[in-house]
Amino acid sequence: MANIKSAKKRIDVIKTRTERNKAIKSKVKTYVKKVDAAVAAGDKAVASAALKDAISEISKAQSKGVYHKNTASRKISRLTIAVNGIA
């Protein structure tokens, strides 16, 4: 346990940010699962709509610093390729 006052403050800040980051990551995962489910079902229209929402959430997470720029780009790219692969 920290003894210095500033270290105690940092622990509280880290806890808050960790909870926020977990919530954002969970939200992104939910949107990604919706896209994956639509791709598995072969429904192009639903998959495209879900992809648009997922890209928006991933971009928000990246802008808030939850995901690195390249990680966000990779996730978006893989989802887009999956949706475009539906015949």
C-alpha positions in Angstrom: 0.0 0.0 0.0 1.2 3.5 -0.9 2.3 5.8 1.9 2.8 9.0 0.0 -0.3 11.1 -0.5 0.3 11.6 -4.2 0.7 7.9 -4.7 -2.6 7.3 -3.0 -4.2 9.8 -5.4 -2.7 8.0 -8.4 -4.1 4.7 -7.2 -7.6 6.3 -7.2 -7.1 7.8 -10.6 -5.8 4.6 -12.1 -8.8 2.7 -10.7 -11.2 5.2 -12.2 -9.5 5.1 -15.6 -9.3 1.3 -15.6 -13.0 1.0 -15.0 -13.7 3.5 -17.8 -11.4 1.7 -20.2 -13.0 -1.7 -19.4 -16.5 -0.3 -20.1 -15.4 1.2 -23.4 -13.6 -2.0 -24.5 -16.7 -4.1 -23.5 -18.9 -1.8 -25.6 -16.6 -2.2 -28.6 -16.6 -6.0 -28.2 -20.4 -6.0 -28.2 -20.5 -4.1 -31.5 -17.9 -6.3 -33.0 -19.9 -9.4 -32.0 -23.0 -7.9 -33.7 -21.0 -7.6 -36.9 -19.6 -11.1 -36.6 -23.1 -12.5 -36.0 -24.5 -10.7 -39.1 -21.6 -11.9 -41.2 -22.1 -15.5 -40.0 -25.8 -15.3 -40.9 -24.9 -13.9 -44.3 -27.1 -10.8 -44.0 -25.3 -8.1 -45.9 -27.7 -5.2 -45.0 -27.6 -5.9 -41.3 -23.8 -6.5 -41.4 -23.3 -3.1 -43.1 -25.4 -1.3 -40.6 -23.6 -3.1 -37.7 -20.2 -2.3 -39.3 -21.0 1.4 -39.4 -21.9 1.4 -35.7 -18.8 -0.7 -34.8 -16.5 1.6 -36.7 -17.9 4.6 -34.9 -17.4 2.9 -31.5 -13.9 1.8 -32.3 -13.0 5.3 -33.5 -14.4 6.8 -30.3 -12.3 4.4 -28.2 -9.2 5.3 -30.2 -9.8 9.0 -29.8 -10.2 8.5 -26.0 -6.9 6.7 -25.9 -8.3 3.2 -25.0 -6.9 1.7 -28.3 -3.7 2.6 -30.1 -4.3 4.1 -33.6 -2.9 1.0 -35.4 -5.0 -1.4 -33.2 -8.2 0.6 -34.1 -7.3 0.6 -37.8 -6.6 -3.2 -37.7 -9.9 -3.9 -36.1 -11.8 -1.7 -38.5 -10.0 -3.3 -41.5 -10.7 -6.8 -40.4 -14.4 -6.1 -39.9 -14.7 -4.4 -43.2 -13.0 -7.2 -45.0 -15.4 -9.7 -43.4 -18.5 -7.7 -44.4 -17.2 -7.2 -47.9 -16.6 -10.9 -48.2 -20.4 -11.6 -48.0 -21.5 -12.6 -51.5 
